[in-house]
Amino acid sequence: PPVNPQLSNTSSLRGNATGENVVRPNATAVDTTNNRIFITALLTPYVALYDTALGQLTGTLDSGFPLPGEKTPYVAPGGTALYVVDKNTATLARIDIATNMVTATTPIDVSFVDLAVDNANNTLYIARTSSPGLLLLNATTLAQTSTTTAVDGVVGDLEFDADGNRLFVLDTAQENT
């Protein structure tokens, strides 16, 4: 029979060395290149930075949004940029991780569902429930470059394959997918 994995270590997100509490964590983004996890929380405007090699929080990033609330982080392949969606303001921010600076923001549709980053083409793909297609943005400036209506139903989660060559789109309107 299969063996269940055992929890081997836990870390507190309160009263950490960075001086910031991460209260009510709600979303994460994993940077496999640099062994980091970005953690957003409902009761703080910051994004916590957890170093998986050290097993501890090592700092926080400015999310670009001054108020606490529901935020979802997405890390670019290679770990150079972090994209944060603030659902309270329906805004997307791009953060340069090396400088901890917000380099661009743009309003997004309140029906936002998911985001995928295509580094090779410097493009963000955004899925929304209000449209059956995808919104495409420049990954650096966040300016809209185009839209696509290649999906017939309501678009759900987005994922690139391991090579970043193919984008998989969950069509949530289809009963058999």
Protein Blocks (a to p, Z undefined) as FASTA:
>chain_A
ZZddddfbdcdfehianopacehiabdcddfknopacdddfkbcbdcdddfklopafbdc
dehiabgcdddddddehilaccdddfklopacdddfklopafbdcdddfkbfbdcddfkn
opacdddfkbcbdcdddfklopafbdcfkbfbdcddddddfkopaccdddfkbmkZZ
